[in-house]
Amino acid sequence: MLLHFTKMHGAANDFVMLDDRDGTVPWQDYVLMSLLAARRTGIGCEGIILIQQSQRADFRMRFLNPDGTEVDMCGNGARCAAWFAHKLGVAGKSMTMETSCGLLDAEIVNDCNVKVWMPEATARSYGMTVHVGDKAIEGDYINTGVPHFVIRTDSLEKIDVESLGRAIRLHPAFAPEGVNVDFVTQRAPNRMTIRTYERGVEAESGACGTGAVAAAITSVEAHSGTLPMTVRTGGGFILGVDTDWRGNRCTGITLTGPVREVYTGTIDLDLFGNDLSCE
């Protein structure tokens, strides 16, 4: 089976984009999907995104982690999905997509920037403390489509994102689903820099859209941040987060930033499988 794909990135968060409107992509085979996502032996990505038929919206976005498991939401992935769907002719410049966390609106701002209206944030727990070894780590827990634990620090350069991020991602306080871990330095009331350890990727991500939203909301609601918020990602790209302010909460949240098509290709799925031996 030949599979046509497009490689994209949203602010250095990279994805394999698949047109599955005919329903033939074997996305439920998580082993096969993880092999496609592998950096050294497959296409390589931080997520696989499928554009599928929807009875409720212009299309459905289905998102798979690099390990082949499905998750509800990806902010930068949703922005890439909007651009890809528009390219396919599935949607106009303004569109609605179906996701596992509901219907989301999106807009093609220009040739390289896409805005998406994110799901409403839930499950806030500000000033939460978890213990890692002999250290007490304080942060803010929030779900912006996926769960995040936001840790504020004066110096991102001194943070061991991989080891500390992994320890908190697997902490019993966030069991069983785990958590994405965001390390944030506030540069000004409306400007911050972020690095994210992402579950499913199980490493530092080049960017995380839901993480940028989580960091912005927690900053505004709990730490005197102001809107709109400019968020510089670990990959050096800029994401914009804006919201309405009602009832002392952020609502109507938007995420805006760059997307790029990197290349297109065709891969033979028959070359992949559980048997990796070559005789």
C-alpha positions as CSV (number, residue, x, y, z in Angstrom):
1,M,0.0,0.0,0.0
2,L,1.5,3.3,-1.1
3,L,0.8,6.2,1.3
4,H,1.1,9.8,0.1
5,F,2.1,12.3,2.9
6,T,3.0,15.9,3.5
7,K,5.6,16.9,6.1
8,M,4.7,20.1,7.9
9,H,5.7,22.0,11.0
10,G,4.0,24.6,13.1
11,A,6.6,26.7,14.9
12,A,9.0,23.7,14.8
13,N,6.4,21.3,16.0
14,D,6.6,18.8,13.1
15,F,3.9,16.5,11.8
16,V,3.2,13.9,9.1
17,M,-0.1,15.0,7.4
18,L,-2.3,12.3,5.8
19,D,-5.4,12.7,3.6
20,D,-7.7,10.0,5.0
21,R,-11.0,11.1,3.6
22,D,-11.4,7.7,1.9
23,G,-10.8,6.0,5.3
24,T,-8.1,3.7,4.0
25,V,-5.2,4.7,6.3
26,P,-4.6,2.0,8.9
27,W,-4.3,4.6,11.7
28,Q,-5.5,2.1,14.4
29,D,-2.4,0.0,13.9
30,Y,-0.4,1.9,16.5
31,V,2.8,-0.2,15.8
32,L,2.7,0.7,12.1
33,M,2.0,4.4,13.0
34,S,4.9,4.5,15.5
35,L,7.2,3.1,12.8
36,L,6.2,5.8,10.4
37,A,6.8,8.5,13.1
38,A,10.3,7.1,14.0
39,R,13.1,9.6,13.4
40,R,15.8,7.3,12.2
41,T,13.8,4.5,10.4
42,G,10.6,6.2,9.3
43,I,9.5,9.6,8.2
44,G,10.1,11.2,11.6
45,C,7.7,13.5,13.4
46,E,6.2,14.6,16.7
47,G,2.7,13.6,15.6
48,I,0.7,12.1,12.8
49,I,-2.4,14.0,11.7
50,L,-5.2,12.6,9.6
51,I,-7.8,14.6,7.7
52,Q,-11.0,12.6,7.7
53,Q,-14.6,13.0,6.7
54,S,-16.9,14.6,9.3
55,Q,-20.7,14.8,9.5
56,R,-20.5,17.8,11.9
57,A,-17.8,20.0,10.4
58,D,-15.7,20.7,7.3
59,F,-13.4,17.8,8.3
60,R,-12.2,15.8,11.2
61,M,-8.7,16.1,12.6
62,R,-7.4,12.9,14.2
63,F,-4.1,13.2,16.0
64,L,-1.6,10.4,16.9
65,N,1.4,10.7,19.1
66,P,4.8,9.3,17.8
67,D,4.1,6.1,19.7
68,G,0.9,5.6,17.7
69,T,-1.5,6.4,20.5
70,E,-4.4,8.9,19.9
71,V,-4.8,12.0,21.9
72,D,-7.5,14.6,22.1
73,M,-5.8,17.8,20.9
74,C,-2.7,19.5,19.6
75,G,-2.7,23.2,19.1
76,N,0.1,23.5,16.5
77,G,-1.3,20.3,14.9
78,A,-4.7,21.9,14.6
79,R,-3.2,24.9,12.9
80,C,-1.3,22.6,10.4
81,A,-4.5,20.6,9.9
82,A,-6.4,23.8,8.9
83,W,-3.7,24.8,6.4
84,F,-3.5,21.2,4.9
85,A,-7.3,20.9,4.7
86,H,-7.5,24.2,2.9
87,K,-4.8,23.1,0.5
88,L,-6.8,19.9,-0.2
89,G,-9.9,22.0,-1.0
90,V,-11.7,20.5,2.0
91,A,-12.3,23.9,3.6
92,G,-12.2,27.6,2.8
93,K,-10.0,30.1,4.7
94,S,-12.5,30.1,7.6
95,M,-13.4,26.6,8.7
96,T,-14.6,24.3,11.5
97,M,-12.9,21.1,12.3
98,E,-14.1,18.2,14.4
99,T,-11.6,16.9,17.1
100,S,-11.8,14.6,20.0
101,C,-12.4,17.6,22.3
102,G,-15.1,19.1,20.2
103,L,-15.6,21.5,17.3
104,L,-12.8,24.0,16.7
105,D,-12.9,27.0,14.4
106,A,-9.8,28.1,12.4
107,E,-8.8,30.8,10.0
108,I,-6.0,31.0,7.4
109,V,-4.6,34.5,8.3
110,N,-2.1,34.6,5.4
111,D,0.2,32.4,3.4
112,C,2.1,31.3,6.5
113,N,0.1,32.0,9.6
114,V,-3.0,30.2,10.9
115,K,-5.3,31.0,13.9
116,V,-7.2,28.4,15.7
117,W,-9.9,28.9,18.5
118,M,-8.8,26.5,21.2
119,P,-11.0,24.4,23.6
120,E,-11.9,26.1,26.8
121,A,-9.4,25.4,29.6
122,T,-10.5,23.2,32.5
123,A,-9.2,21.5,35.7
124,R,-7.2,24.5,37.0
125,S,-5.1,23.9,40.1
126,Y,-2.8,26.9,40.7
127,G,0.1,26.8,43.2
128,M,0.3,23.0,43.2
129,T,3.4,21.4,44.7
130,V,5.0,18.1,43.6
131,H,8.1,16.5,45.2
132,V,10.8,15.2,42.9
133,G,13.6,13.6,45.0
134,D,14.4,16.1,47.7
135,K,13.0,19.1,45.7
136,A,9.6,20.7,46.0
137,I,8.5,21.9,42.6
138,E,5.7,24.4,42.5
139,G,3.6,24.9,39.4
140,D,0.2,25.5,37.9
141,Y,-1.9,22.6,36.6
142,I,-4.4,23.2,33.8
143,N,-6.0,21.3,30.9
144,T,-6.0,23.1,27.6
145,G,-7.2,20.1,25.5
146,V,-4.4,18.0,27.1
147,P,-3.1,18.4,30.7
148,H,-0.2,20.7,31.5
149,F,1.9,21.5,34.5
150,V,3.5,25.0,34.1
151,I,6.6,25.8,36.1
152,R,7.9,29.4,36.2
153,T,11.6,29.9,36.3
154,D,14.1,32.8,36.1
155,S,16.4,30.8,33.8
156,L,15.4,28.3,31.2
157,E,19.0,27.7,30.3
158,K,19.7,26.1,33.7
159,I,16.7,23.7,33.6
160,D,17.3,20.1,32.7
161,V,14.2,19.8,30.7
162,E,14.7,16.2,29.8
163,S,15.3,14.7,33.2
164,L,13.1,17.0,35.3
165,G,10.4,17.0,32.7
166,R,10.3,13.2,32.5
167,A,10.2,12.9,36.3
168,I,7.2,15.2,36.6
169,R,5.5,13.8,33.5
170,L,5.5,10.4,35.3
171,H,4.8,11.7,38.8
172,P,2.1,9.8,40.7
173,A,0.2,13.1,41.2
174,F,-0.7,13.1,37.5
175,A,-1.4,9.3,37.1
176,P,-2.6,7.6,35.1
177,E,-2.6,9.9,32.1
178,G,0.5,11.8,32.9
179,V,1.1,15.4,32.1
180,N,3.0,17.7,29.7
181,V,5.5,19.9,31.6
182,D,6.2,23.5,30.6
183,F,9.1,25.6,31.9
184,V,8.4,29.3,31.4
185,T,10.3,32.5,31.9
186,Q,8.2,35.7,31.9
187,R,10.2,38.3,30.0
188,A,7.5,41.0,30.4
189,P,3.8,41.0,31.5
190,N,2.8,40.1,27.9
191,R,5.9,38.2,26.7
192,M,7.4,34.9,27.7
193,T,9.7,32.1,26.6
194,I,8.8,28.4,27.0
195,R,10.3,24.9,26.8
196,T,8.1,21.8,26.9
197,Y,8.6,18.2,27.8
198,E,5.8,16.5,25.9
199,R,4.2,13.2,26.8
200,G,3.9,10.8,23.9
201,V,6.9,12.4,22.4
202,E,8.7,11.6,25.6
203,A,11.3,14.3,25.0
204,E,11.5,18.1,24.7
205,S,9.3,19.3,21.8
206,G,10.3,22.0,19.4
207,A,7.0,23.7,20.3
208,C,3.7,22.9,22.0
209,G,0.7,24.9,21.1
210,T,-1.5,23.7,24.0
211,G,1.6,24.4,26.3
212,A,1.8,28.0,25.0
213,V,-1.9,28.4,25.8
214,A,-1.5,26.8,29.2
215,A,1.5,29.1,30.0
216,A,-0.4,32.2,28.9
217,I,-3.6,31.5,30.7
218,T,-1.9,30.6,34.0
219,S,0.2,33.8,33.7
220,V,-2.8,36.0,33.2
221,E,-5.1,34.3,35.8
222,A,-2.5,33.7,38.5
223,H,0.6,35.8,37.9
224,S,-0.4,39.3,36.7
225,G,0.3,38.6,33.0
226,T,-1.5,40.6,30.3
227,L,-3.1,39.9,27.0
228,P,-2.4,39.3,24.2
229,M,0.6,37.1,25.1
230,T,3.6,36.6,22.9
231,V,5.2,33.2,23.5
232,R,8.7,32.3,22.1
233,T,9.0,28.5,21.7
234,G,12.1,26.4,22.3
235,G,12.6,26.3,18.5
236,G,12.7,30.1,18.4
237,F,9.3,30.7,16.8
238,I,6.7,33.1,18.0
239,L,3.1,32.1,18.9
240,G,0.4,34.5,19.8
241,V,-2.2,33.7,22.5
242,D,-5.2,35.9,23.0
243,T,-8.4,35.5,24.9
244,D,-11.5,37.3,26.1
245,W,-11.6,38.1,29.8
246,R,-14.9,37.3,31.5
247,G,-15.7,36.4,35.0
248,N,-12.0,36.6,36.0
249,R,-11.2,33.8,33.5
250,C,-9.7,33.5,30.1
251,T,-12.2,32.3,27.5
252,G,-12.5,32.3,23.7
253,I,-8.9,31.4,23.5
254,T,-7.0,31.8,20.2
255,L,-3.6,30.5,19.1
256,T,-1.9,32.1,16.1
257,G,1.4,31.3,14.5
258,P,3.4,30.1,11.5
259,V,3.0,26.9,9.6
260,R,5.2,25.5,6.8
261,E,5.0,22.7,4.3
262,V,8.5,21.1,4.4
263,Y,8.1,18.4,1.7
264,T,5.8,15.8,0.2
265,G,6.5,12.1,-0.4
266,T,5.2,8.6,-0.9
267,I,6.0,5.7,1.4
268,D,5.3,1.9,0.9
269,L,3.5,0.6,4.0
270,D,4.3,-3.0,3.0
271,L,8.0,-2.2,3.9
272,F,7.0,-1.7,7.5
273,G,5.7,-4.3,10.0
274,N,6.5,-6.0,13.2
275,D,9.2,-8.1,11.7
276,L,12.2,-5.8,11.4
277,S,14.6,-8.5,10.3
278,C,16.2,-8.3,6.8
279,E,17.7,-11.4,5.4
